[in-house]
Structure formats: structure tokens, C-alpha cells
Amino acid sequence: MPTPSRRPAGAFALLAAVAGALVAVVLGFLTFGAQATVAPDGLPLAVAAPPGPLQAAAHGIASHGGGQVAWRVTSAEEGRKLLEDKEVYGVLELPSTVVVSGAVNPSGTQIAQQVLTGAAQAMGGTSKIETLHAASVAGRVAPLGLSALAWVGCLAGGAVLVLVGARIGREAGVAARCTQIFSAGVLVTGVLAGFLKLWDSSLPLGWDVLGFLFLTSTAFAALQTGLLRLLGVRAMAVLGPLYLVAPAVAGQVPELLNPAYRAVLWSWTPFRFSTEGLRSLLQGVPGAPDVTTGVWVLAALLGAGLVLALWPGRSALQEAEADASHRVVQVGVH
């Protein structure tokens, strides 16, 4: 009987090399590409002046900056309200006070302070920095760090459930998936709360913070479990790289990202909603718009994930495998 032909080993080696190159391309775009192309583009800043001669100076400052800075001329009170709502990342109160906020993403605060300080110095004064809701190092790092840890922790739990099911030859049922989702939400929230206390015991840990962390963790767990149910371990090819988006994209304000990254990645990544909402809560600004937005988006993710994970019936992957098995032709020996 002739032996079936086999592809040369060299062809498989070339295919493996191509796969490795494609992975490098994807990771380059998702991570270092976003960081390497950071530049101001419409950075929202405010310049505040009382009625009188300083108004002309404020409009003069606002006329500069090109497309890199989007200036707003306001009163001091209105400027601080815009800063509280994160509609601007800093305010220059003429003649020389630079006002920034610890509740704003640190990347936005850093560049805003540089630009505003330079504008104040250009007027011949020595700038004074005033920080609202001053944030510690942990307060600046924790929102993004905890969001990423919530994603990874819940993803590990969902992957273990799928792998155990494959090992025993039986997919987890509705009760098991429901238990996994809400148990992961509770346990991961406890871990994140522990890290907050470990990193900086002065950070608030009230019911609003705990509730937001629980919503984040449970939403992530539900979405991941739903996709793992549909695709099996193949879903890791989608869920794993999403973790890499967190520091590269969600760690920046959109006005510092290349417009392509802003539209393709930042606009939808779930990490930015959890990160900025948590940042406002930790810095004592629960009324900031990004808290409400984060709650709505995470609640929608939770609902969608629960539908995917708990809807009765067989997964699409199971149905595809069943259809494939029905098409197998059994050949008997005559």
C-alpha cells in the first residue's frame, strides 16, 4: 500500500516562522506602536482670566498651539469645574497659577502641566502649581493596574474551567459557569482590595470602590466565560492579547494617541472605562462623568457576557463539531 505523501519539514518550518512574524506584527501594533507614536493632538486645556487686561492675554495664549492644544478661555470657577469633569486636563489661571488634578489620567496631567507652565513663563512670570485631589504614586498606578489584574485573574479562572471540562470530556453546565463567574467576581475583588490596602492604606475603600471593583471583575469574568464557551481555548487568542492593550492604550489619554490607535483600539477597550471610573472614585470625585459611563459600559458587558455564558443550548463550537461528525462517512470492510 503506498504511504500518504507528507509535506517537507522545511515547509512547516517556514510556516512557523511566518506565524511568529505575524505575532510580532500584531504585538508591535498593540503595544510599542501606540507608545512610540504618542504626541499631543487637540489636548484640552483652559486659560482663565478675570475681566480686564488679562482677558486679552488669555485670548492671546489661546490663539497659539495649533492642532496640538485645544484651548478654552474661561473664568477661574468655570475652569476648575471643567477640570473636575475632566473636560480639560489643566487650567492656567492668569497671571501664573497652573491648576491640575490627581483625578485626571497621569499622562494627561504631565503634558498639561508642561504646556501650562511654559505658557505662564512666556508671560514673564514664575508659575505656581496647585494640584486638586493630589494622588500618591499608588493612586496613580492602581486604577490601571487593578483593571489589568482583574482581567488576568478572571481569565485564568475561565480558562481553567474550560480545560477541566475538556479533560473530563464534558462541558461545564449552566450552574457551573454561573458559579465560576460570580465566584471569580467576589474573589478577585477581594484580591484587588487587598492590593489597594497594601500599596497605600490611605486610599478609600468604601462600598462605592468595592462595588465598582466587583462590577469590573464580574463583567470581565462573564465576557470571558461566554467567549470561552463559544470558542473553547481558541478564545485565548483574542482574550490574551487584549491584556496587552491595557498599559499601551488605556494608560494614555486619547489626545496623546495617534488617531488610528484612538479609533481602532482606545475607543472600545474595556480597560479605559474601568480605569478612569476607578481613578475618579479613588481620588474622591465620584460625581465625575466617567464613573457613570464606566458603570453603564461594565453593566452592559456583564449582561452580554451572561447571555453568552448562560443561554441554554449548545455552543456554536459544539454544533460545528457535531455537524462535522455527522458528515463523516463510515467505510466498512467487505
Phi, psi and omega per residue, in radians:
M1 nan 2.265 -3.127
P2 -1.204 2.486 3.121
T3 -1.409 2.512 3.136
P4 -1.111 2.527 -3.134
S5 -1.208 2.570 3.137
R6 -2.151 2.467 3.090
R7 -1.207 2.516 3.116
P8 -1.046 2.564 3.133
A9 -1.043 -0.532 -3.140
G10 -1.080 -0.590 3.130
A11 -1.156 -0.713 3.101
F12 -1.166 -0.653 3.118
A13 -1.114 -0.703 3.113
L14 -1.155 -0.708 3.111
L15 -1.078 -0.715 3.113
A16 -1.110 -0.697 3.132
A17 -1.138 -0.719 3.107
V18 -1.091 -0.738 3.111
A19 -1.049 -0.736 3.113
G20 -1.102 -0.700 3.117
A21 -1.133 -0.700 3.120
L22 -1.120 -0.699 3.083
V23 -1.068 -0.729 3.119
A24 -1.094 -0.679 3.118
V25 -1.099 -0.834 -3.120
V26 -1.083 -0.828 -3.126
L27 -1.157 -0.600 3.098
G28 -1.092 -0.738 3.105
F29 -1.181 -0.711 -3.049
L30 -1.286 -0.512 -2.994
T31 -2.011 -1.451 -2.999
F32 -1.175 -0.508 3.121
G33 -1.065 -0.750 3.125
A34 -1.117 -0.687 -3.113
Q35 -1.277 -0.625 -3.077
A36 -1.277 -0.323 -3.088
T37 -1.877 0.293 -3.133
V38 -1.142 2.261 3.089
A39 -2.880 2.524 -3.137
P40 -1.087 2.407 3.101
D41 -2.606 1.659 -3.097
G42 1.273 0.611 -3.131
L43 -1.076 2.103 -3.059
P44 -1.397 2.061 3.113
L45 -2.344 2.782 3.128
A46 -2.190 2.558 2.997
V47 -2.164 2.194 -3.029
A48 -1.987 2.417 3.135
A49 -2.600 2.528 3.052
P50 -1.304 2.832 3.095
P51 -1.015 2.458 -3.140
G52 2.243 -2.726 -3.062
P53 -1.052 -0.540 -3.101
L54 -1.215 -0.342 3.085
Q55 -1.087 -0.714 3.120
A56 -1.124 -0.678 3.110
A57 -1.132 -0.680 3.125
A58 -1.089 -0.764 3.126
H59 -1.195 -0.538 3.075
G60 -1.142 -0.729 3.086
I61 -1.118 -0.751 -3.091
A62 -1.157 -0.340 -3.140
S63 -1.388 -0.137 3.121
H64 -1.836 2.868 3.068
G65 1.993 -0.302 3.120
G66 1.011 -2.415 3.128
G67 -1.515 -0.088 -3.098
Q68 -1.309 -0.579 -3.087
V69 -2.207 2.377 3.040
A70 -1.884 1.750 -3.059
W71 -1.463 2.602 2.983
R72 -2.288 2.208 3.103
V73 -1.587 2.129 -3.038
T74 -2.449 3.128 2.915
S75 -1.502 2.914 -3.137
A76 -1.088 -0.713 -3.131
E77 -1.146 -0.792 -3.139
E78 -1.155 -0.660 3.129
G79 -1.067 -0.733 3.127
R80 -1.209 -0.579 3.069
K81 -1.151 -0.719 3.090
L82 -1.093 -0.656 3.116
L83 -1.189 -0.691 3.095
E84 -1.076 -0.650 -3.131
D85 -1.499 0.013 3.133
K86 1.088 0.472 3.035
E87 -1.425 -0.363 2.953
V88 -2.289 2.789 -3.098
Y89 -1.790 -0.043 3.107
G90 -3.101 2.766 -3.120
V91 -2.308 2.336 2.976
L92 -1.767 1.923 3.101
E93 -1.635 1.878 -3.087
L94 -1.143 2.432 0.303
P95 -1.562 -0.400 -2.958
S96 -2.717 0.357 -3.122
T97 -1.769 2.134 3.093
V98 -1.734 2.121 -3.113
V99 -1.962 2.157 3.085
V100 -2.242 3.058 -3.067
S101 -2.393 2.406 3.061
G102 -1.284 -0.180 3.104
A103 -1.479 -0.095 3.102
V104 -1.612 2.561 3.084
N105 -0.832 2.260 -3.076
P106 -0.969 -0.576 3.133
S107 -1.130 -0.681 3.093
G108 -1.217 -0.705 3.138
T109 -1.104 -0.726 -3.089
Q110 -1.100 -0.861 -3.113
I111 -1.235 -0.591 3.108
A112 -1.106 -0.757 -3.133
Q113 -1.110 -0.685 3.124
Q114 -1.107 -0.818 -3.104
V115 -1.152 -0.781 -3.081
L116 -1.199 -0.661 3.088
T117 -1.107 -0.737 3.104
G118 -1.099 -0.676 3.119
A119 -1.151 -0.693 3.127
A120 -1.156 -0.721 3.135
Q121 -1.178 -0.549 3.126
A122 -1.147 -0.391 3.096
M123 -1.513 0.025 3.067
G124 1.571 0.190 -3.139
G125 -1.911 2.968 3.053
T126 -1.802 2.078 -3.016
S127 -1.297 2.579 3.031
K128 -2.002 2.278 -3.083
I129 -1.682 2.218 3.045
E130 -2.108 2.204 -3.103
T131 -1.973 2.089 3.034
L132 -1.490 2.463 3.105
H133 0.927 0.940 -3.091
A134 -0.938 2.361 -3.081
A135 -1.947 2.411 3.023
S136 -1.298 3.044 3.090
V137 -1.025 -0.784 3.124
A138 -1.113 -0.652 3.125
G139 -1.132 -0.524 3.102
R140 -1.382 -0.595 -3.060
V141 -1.506 -0.631 -2.969
A142 -1.006 -0.777 -3.065
P143 -0.984 -0.842 3.120
L144 -1.271 -0.717 -3.126
G145 -1.078 -0.769 -3.127
L146 -1.210 -0.615 3.089
S147 -1.093 -0.759 3.135
A148 -1.159 -0.713 3.121
L149 -1.142 -0.652 3.093
A150 -1.078 -0.729 3.135
W151 -1.106 -0.854 -3.079
V152 -1.170 -0.763 -3.118
G153 -1.089 -0.788 3.137
C154 -1.218 -0.608 3.121
L155 -1.135 -0.704 3.109
A156 -1.081 -0.725 3.116
G157 -1.106 -0.769 3.117
G158 -1.132 -0.679 3.137
A159 -1.154 -0.688 3.118
V160 -1.093 -0.710 3.137
L161 -1.065 -0.734 3.134
V162 -1.183 -0.758 -3.110
L163 -1.148 -0.677 3.102
V164 -1.136 -0.724 3.103
G165 -1.072 -0.713 3.106
A166 -1.156 -0.594 -3.113
R167 -1.163 -0.717 -3.093
I168 -1.613 -0.028 3.098
G169 1.308 0.457 -3.123
R170 -2.601 2.207 3.140
E171 -1.217 2.523 3.092
A172 -1.084 2.445 -3.134
G173 -1.424 -3.120 -3.100
V174 -1.049 -0.767 -3.117
A175 -1.090 -0.739 -3.132
A176 -1.145 -0.730 -3.138
R177 -1.166 -0.707 3.111
C178 -1.103 -0.765 3.114
T179 -1.072 -0.754 -3.137
Q180 -1.079 -0.770 -3.083
I181 -1.096 -0.898 -3.047
F182 -1.365 -0.514 3.033
S183 -1.157 -0.740 3.091
A184 -1.084 -0.713 3.117
G185 -1.031 -0.781 -3.126
V186 -1.206 -0.857 -3.046
L187 -1.189 -0.755 3.133
V188 -1.155 -0.660 3.062
T189 -1.034 -0.732 3.090
G190 -1.071 -0.711 3.102
V191 -1.103 -0.791 -3.115
L192 -1.132 -0.703 3.093
A193 -1.101 -0.669 3.091
G194 -1.094 -0.714 3.109
F195 -1.142 -0.667 3.105
L196 -1.028 -0.804 3.133
K197 -1.167 -0.614 3.139
L198 -1.215 -0.734 -3.074
W199 -1.296 -0.710 -3.116
D200 -2.801 1.787 -3.058
S201 -1.189 -0.225 3.138
S202 -1.436 -0.211 3.129
L203 -1.192 2.449 -3.097
P204 -1.184 2.501 3.129
L205 -2.404 0.910 3.134
G206 -1.457 -3.029 -3.094
W207 -1.168 -0.488 3.115
D208 -1.178 -0.747 3.116
V209 -1.172 -0.824 -3.134
L210 -1.091 -0.709 3.123
G211 -1.119 -0.700 3.129
F212 -1.170 -0.708 3.093
L213 -1.117 -0.704 3.127
F214 -1.153 -0.738 3.112
L215 -1.079 -0.760 3.133
T216 -1.063 -0.888 -3.085
S217 -1.118 -0.763 -3.112
T218 -1.197 -0.674 3.094
A219 -1.098 -0.788 3.110
F220 -1.072 -0.783 -3.110
A221 -1.103 -0.724 -3.119
A222 -1.152 -0.796 3.138
L223 -1.086 -0.779 -3.129
Q224 -1.152 -0.762 3.132
T225 -1.093 -0.686 3.114
G226 -1.103 -0.786 3.134
L227 -1.205 -0.648 3.094
L228 -1.156 -0.594 3.091
R229 -1.140 -0.715 -3.101
L230 -1.278 -0.720 -2.971
L231 -1.939 -0.150 -3.053
G232 1.205 -2.674 -3.104
V233 -1.125 -0.258 3.105
R234 -1.097 -0.432 3.121
A235 -1.103 -0.382 3.120
M236 -1.083 -0.469 3.115
A237 -1.150 -0.392 3.079
V238 -1.693 -0.800 -3.032
L239 -1.268 -0.598 -3.141
G240 -1.119 -0.943 3.137
P241 -1.064 -0.442 3.117
L242 -1.049 -0.543 3.110
Y243 -1.067 -0.585 -3.112
L244 -1.228 -0.354 3.138
V245 -1.235 -0.464 -3.006
A246 -0.967 -1.076 -3.094
P247 -1.247 -0.521 -3.042
A248 -1.355 -0.629 -3.029
V249 -1.963 -0.905 -3.111
A250 -1.206 -0.296 3.104
G251 -1.374 -0.074 -3.128
Q252 -1.999 2.708 2.929
V253 -1.384 2.612 -3.032
P254 -1.069 -0.517 -3.089
E255 -1.257 -0.103 3.058
L256 -1.781 -0.127 -3.116
L257 -1.584 2.605 2.987
N258 -0.987 2.412 -3.097
P259 -0.909 -0.569 3.126
A260 -1.151 -0.784 3.107
Y261 -1.165 -0.616 3.138
R262 -1.091 -0.727 -3.091
A263 -1.399 -0.722 -2.996
V264 -1.463 -0.591 -3.041
L265 -2.014 -0.991 -2.999
W266 -1.079 -0.623 -3.005
S267 -1.036 -0.482 -3.045
W268 -2.164 -0.194 -3.054
T269 -1.025 2.259 -3.087
P270 -1.145 -0.370 -3.078
F271 -1.135 -0.567 -3.081
R272 -1.207 -0.569 3.141
F273 -1.240 -0.741 3.117
S274 -1.236 -0.667 -3.085
T275 -1.154 -0.894 -3.051
E276 -1.290 -0.591 3.057
G277 -1.113 -0.763 3.131
L278 -1.169 -0.639 3.124
R279 -1.045 -0.761 3.134
S280 -1.119 -0.719 3.127
L281 -1.134 -0.733 -3.112
L282 -1.197 -0.492 -3.111
Q283 -1.702 0.225 3.029
G284 1.333 0.537 3.093
V285 -2.168 1.114 -3.079
P286 -1.161 -0.326 -3.136
G287 -1.504 0.020 -3.141
A288 -1.112 2.502 -3.091
P289 -1.013 -0.525 -3.082
D290 -1.237 -0.299 3.040
V291 -1.215 -0.855 3.118
T292 -1.099 -0.754 3.120
T293 -1.068 -0.762 3.132
G294 -1.069 -0.735 3.136
V295 -1.090 -0.787 -3.121
W296 -1.137 -0.776 -3.112
V297 -1.164 -0.782 -3.131
L298 -1.172 -0.639 3.076
A299 -1.121 -0.660 3.090
A300 -1.156 -0.707 3.080
L301 -1.088 -0.720 3.123
L302 -1.086 -0.805 3.141
G303 -1.081 -0.812 3.137
A304 -1.103 -0.733 3.138
G305 -1.111 -0.711 3.132
L306 -1.132 -0.655 3.095
V307 -1.086 -0.814 -3.140
L308 -1.132 -0.680 -3.020
A309 -1.433 -0.558 -2.965
L310 -1.978 -0.125 -3.129
W311 -1.051 2.215 -3.077
P312 -1.122 2.635 -3.132
G313 2.038 3.039 -3.088
R314 -1.486 2.635 3.123
S315 -1.256 2.830 3.139
A316 -1.092 -0.629 3.135
L317 -1.137 -0.732 3.115
Q318 -1.095 -0.736 -3.133
E319 -1.119 -0.691 3.121
A320 -1.115 -0.712 3.138
E321 -1.177 -0.660 3.128
A322 -1.146 -0.723 3.111
D323 -1.093 -0.701 3.139
A324 -1.123 -0.672 -3.127
S325 -1.203 -0.534 3.128
H326 -1.243 -0.395 -3.134
R327 -1.509 -0.069 3.138
V328 -1.263 2.277 -3.141
V329 -1.691 2.100 3.133
Q330 -1.418 2.217 -3.135
V331 -1.841 2.059 3.135
G332 -1.643 2.887 3.129
V333 -1.696 2.116 -3.132
H334 -1.839 nan nan
